[in-house]
Amino acid sequence: MKGQIALENTQFSVKEKIADYLLLGKIRLSFSVVFSAIAGYLLGAETIVWLEVLLLSIGGILVVTASNGFNQILEKDRDGYMDRTKNRPLPSMRMTVLNAFSFSAISMVLGLAMLYLINPLSAFFGGLSIFIYVLVYTPLKAYSSLAVFVGAIPGAIPFMLGWVAATNQFGIESGALFALQFLWQFPHFWAIAWLVYNDYAKAGYYLLPTRKKDNLSAILAILYTVWMIVVSVLPYFGLTGNLTLSLASTILIVLIGLYMLWKAIAMYKGQTEKDAKKLMMASIMYLTLVQVVFVIDKMIA
């Protein structure tokens, strides 16, 4: 009986540890990032090489996992102040910094190696995203709302990275994909910053453009949404090289963008946490649907 209890406790402990490492790497976020990368790959590939898709998927997950792990190491003290993060493995002391660092470092090396097997340029952009996110964005968060601008750079790399993985080139096409997701980052993240404003404040984070919930912050969310919609339709006008869109897909993408714009305007009018949450959810829906439309449009062209 005692042996059975000990075995059950060990199994439970192993499950808890696995859960903590998944939490450290924000595995659900990793999958959403990989979705963008695969969409970019499908847009750029003339012929789909499934080994490359596999390497891109696993390598992408590991790179994002590493970024999130290093981020949580640097922010462990501030995370302890916020309700949404105080139960993470490091601030709750369920995991040591050494274990978190080792896990993140191994994830980084393996992830970049997999991207390198696709092509060196993919590994370069993967490494660049880790560098900016961990060593520039993370420390800047506590001092300036400009951190959102910096953080939007690694946040926008996955869509572009997929195209680079497929073509081994960085050009106007991958630049357009980067620009679309870069501009999307602002209303998306500002909606989050508005929603959890009080929790962020406990840790000294003020990431809205004016550092507070006001008209200008909401107006800027609207403006960036408009610019995002404009960039999303550039492929229809032949301004993005081999990245093209049909008229039907362009209209659909505009309609999806207008829905997100409607939610951004609603946040400006209401300026409540409920309005911010609706914009956040609309932004998630927007990016997913737009990437799907781009891919389907290419496949049926």
C-alpha positions in Angstrom: 0.0 0.0 0.0 2.8 2.4 0.9 4.6 1.6 -2.3 1.5 2.3 -4.3 1.0 5.6 -2.6 4.6 6.5 -3.2 4.3 5.6 -6.9 1.1 7.7 -7.2 2.8 10.7 -5.6 5.8 10.3 -7.9 3.5 10.2 -11.0 1.6 13.3 -9.7 4.9 15.1 -9.1 6.1 14.3 -12.6 2.9 15.6 -14.1 3.2 18.8 -12.0 6.8 19.4 -13.2 5.8 18.9 -16.8 2.9 21.3 -16.3 5.3 23.8 -14.8 7.7 23.6 -17.8 4.8 24.0 -20.2 3.7 27.0 -18.2 7.2 28.4 -18.3 7.3 28.1 -22.0 3.7 29.3 -22.5 3.0 26.4 -24.7 -0.4 27.6 -25.9 1.1 30.9 -27.1 3.8 28.9 -28.9 1.2 27.0 -30.9 -0.4 30.3 -32.0 3.0 31.6 -33.1 3.7 28.4 -35.0 0.3 28.7 -36.8 1.5 32.1 -38.2 4.8 30.6 -39.3 3.2 27.7 -41.1 0.8 30.1 -42.8 3.8 32.1 -44.0 5.5 28.9 -45.2 2.4 27.8 -47.2 2.3 31.2 -48.8 5.9 31.2 -49.9 6.4 27.5 -50.8 6.2 26.5 -54.4 6.3 22.8 -53.3 5.5 21.9 -49.7 8.4 20.0 -48.1 6.8 18.3 -45.1 10.2 17.8 -43.3 10.6 21.6 -43.5 7.1 22.1 -42.1 8.0 19.7 -39.2 11.3 21.5 -38.5 9.6 24.8 -38.7 6.9 23.7 -36.3 9.0 22.1 -33.6 11.8 24.6 -34.0 9.4 27.5 -33.8 7.8 26.1 -30.6 11.2 25.7 -29.0 12.3 29.2 -29.9 9.2 30.7 -28.5 9.5 28.5 -25.4 13.1 29.7 -24.9 12.0 33.3 -25.3 9.2 32.9 -22.7 11.5 31.0 -20.3 14.2 33.7 -20.3 11.5 36.4 -20.1 10.1 34.8 -16.9 13.5 34.4 -15.4 14.1 38.2 -15.8 10.6 39.1 -14.6 10.2 36.6 -11.8 10.2 39.2 -9.0 7.7 41.5 -10.8 5.5 38.5 -11.7 5.1 37.8 -8.0 3.2 41.1 -7.6 0.5 40.4 -10.3 -2.5 38.1 -9.8 -2.2 36.8 -13.3 1.4 35.7 -13.0 2.1 35.1 -9.3 1.4 31.4 -9.6 4.0 30.9 -12.4 6.7 28.4 -11.5 9.4 30.9 -10.6 7.6 33.5 -8.4 5.8 30.6 -6.6 9.2 29.0 -6.2 8.1 25.6 -7.6 11.1 25.9 -10.0 14.6 27.1 -9.5 16.2 29.8 -11.8 18.9 27.3 -12.7 16.3 24.7 -13.9 14.4 27.4 -15.8 17.6 28.7 -17.4 18.8 25.2 -18.4 15.4 24.3 -19.9 15.3 27.6 -21.9 18.9 27.3 -23.1 18.4 23.8 -24.3 15.1 24.8 -26.0 16.9 27.7 -27.7 19.8 25.6 -29.0 17.6 22.9 -30.3 15.1 25.3 -31.8 17.7 27.3 -33.7 19.4 24.1 -34.9 16.1 22.9 -36.4 15.6 26.3 -38.1 19.2 26.2 -39.4 18.5 22.8 -41.0 15.8 24.6 -43.1 18.2 27.4 -44.0 20.6 29.7 -42.1 18.4 32.8 -42.7 15.5 31.2 -40.8 17.9 30.5 -37.8 19.1 34.1 -38.0 15.5 35.5 -37.7 14.7 33.0 -34.9 17.8 34.1 -33.0 17.0 37.8 -33.6 13.5 37.3 -32.2 15.0 35.8 -29.0 17.6 38.5 -28.6 15.1 41.4 -29.0 12.4 39.8 -26.9 14.6 38.9 -24.0 17.4 41.5 -23.9 15.6 44.6 -25.2 11.8 44.2 -24.8 11.8 42.5 -21.4 14.0 45.0 -19.5 12.4 48.0 -21.3 8.9 47.1 -20.1 9.5 48.4 -16.7 10.7 51.8 -17.9 8.8 52.8 -21.0 5.7 52.1 -23.0 8.0 52.1 -26.1 8.6 48.5 -25.1 5.4 47.7 -27.0 7.0 49.0 -30.2 10.2 46.9 -29.5 8.1 43.8 -28.6 6.1 44.1 -31.8 9.3 43.3 -33.8 9.8 39.7 -32.5 6.0 39.4 -32.3 5.8 40.0 -36.1 8.6 37.7 -37.1 6.7 34.4 -37.2 4.5 35.1 -40.3 7.6 36.4 -42.1 9.8 33.6 -40.9 7.5 31.0 -42.6 8.0 32.7 -45.9 11.8 32.9 -45.4 11.8 29.2 -44.4 10.1 28.3 -47.7 12.1 30.6 -50.0 15.4 31.2 -48.2 14.9 34.9 -49.1 13.9 38.1 -47.4 12.1 40.5 -49.8 9.1 42.6 -50.3 6.8 39.6 -49.8 8.1 38.7 -46.4 8.4 42.4 -45.5 4.7 42.8 -46.2 3.8 39.8 -44.0 6.0 41.3 -41.2 4.4 44.7 -41.6 0.9 43.3 -41.3 1.6 41.4 -38.1 3.7 44.2 -36.7 0.9 46.7 -37.0 -1.6 44.1 -35.6 0.5 43.9 -32.5 -0.4 47.4 -31.3 -4.2 47.2 -31.0 -3.9 43.6 -29.8 -1.4 44.4 -27.0 -2.9 47.7 -26.0 -6.3 45.9 -25.5 -4.5 43.5 -23.2 -2.7 46.4 -21.4 -6.0 48.1 -20.9 -7.7 44.9 -19.7 -5.1 44.1 -17.1 -4.0 47.7 -16.4 -4.4 47.5 -12.6 -2.6 44.2 -12.4 0.3 45.5 -14.6 0.5 48.6 -12.3 1.2 46.4 -9.3 4.5 45.4 -11.0 5.2 48.9 -12.3 4.2 48.2 -15.9 2.4 51.0 -17.7 2.3 49.9 -21.3 -0.5 51.9 -22.9 1.0 54.6 -25.2 0.2 57.4 -22.7 0.8 55.1 -19.7 -2.8 55.4 -18.7 -6.3 54.5 -19.9 -7.4 57.7 -21.8 -8.7 58.9 -25.1 -5.4 59.1 -26.8 -4.4 55.5 -26.0 -7.8 54.4 -27.5 -7.4 56.6 -30.5 -4.0 55.2 -31.3 -5.5 51.7 -31.1 -7.9 52.8 -33.8 -5.2 54.4 -36.0 -3.0 51.3 -35.9 -6.0 49.1 -36.8 -6.7 51.3 -39.8 -3.0 51.1 -41.0 -3.1 47.3 -40.5 -6.2 47.1 -42.8 -4.4 49.2 -45.4 -1.3 47.0 -45.4 -3.4 43.9 -45.5 -4.8 44.8 -49.0 -1.5 45.9 -50.6 -1.1 42.4 -52.2 -4.2 43.0 -54.3 -2.7 46.1 -55.9 0.4 44.3 -57.0 2.7 46.1 -54.5 4.1 43.0 -52.8 5.8 41.0 -55.4 4.8 37.3 -55.6 2.4 37.8 -52.6 -1.0 38.5 -54.2 -4.7 38.5 -53.4 -7.8 38.1 -55.4 -10.6 40.6 -55.3 -12.9 38.3 -53.4 -10.3 37.6 -50.7 -9.4 41.3 -50.5 -13.0 42.2 -49.8 -13.2 39.4 -47.2 -10.1 40.6 -45.4 -11.3 44.2 -45.4 -14.6 43.0 -43.8 -12.7 41.1 -41.1 -10.6 44.2 -40.5 -13.6 46.4 -40.3 -15.0 44.2 -37.6 -11.8 44.6 -35.6 -11.9 48.4 -36.2 -15.5 48.4 -34.9 -14.3 46.9 -31.7 -11.4 49.4 -31.5 -13.9 52.2 -31.9 -16.1 50.7 -29.2 -13.2 50.6 -26.8 -12.7 54.3 -27.5 -16.3 55.1 -26.8 -16.8 52.8 -23.8 -13.3 52.7 -22.3 -14.1 49.7 -20.1 -12.3 46.5 -19.5 -15.2 44.7 -21.2 -14.6 46.7 -24.3 -10.9 46.0 -24.2 -11.5 42.3 -23.9 -13.8 42.4 -26.9 -11.1 44.1 -28.9 -8.5 41.6 -27.8 -10.7 38.7 -28.8 -11.5 40.4 -32.2 -7.8 40.9 -32.8 -7.1 37.2 -32.2 -9.9 36.2 -34.6 -8.6 38.7 -37.1 -5.1 37.4 -37.4 -6.2 33.8 -37.6 -8.8 34.4 -40.2 -6.7 36.7 -42.4 -3.9 34.2 -42.5 -6.3 31.4 -43.4 -7.8 33.6 -46.2 -4.3 34.4 -47.6 -3.4 30.7 -47.7 -6.7 29.5 -49.2 -6.5 32.3 -51.8 -3.1 31.1 -52.9 -4.3 27.5 -53.1 -7.3 28.2 -55.3 -5.6 30.8 -57.5 
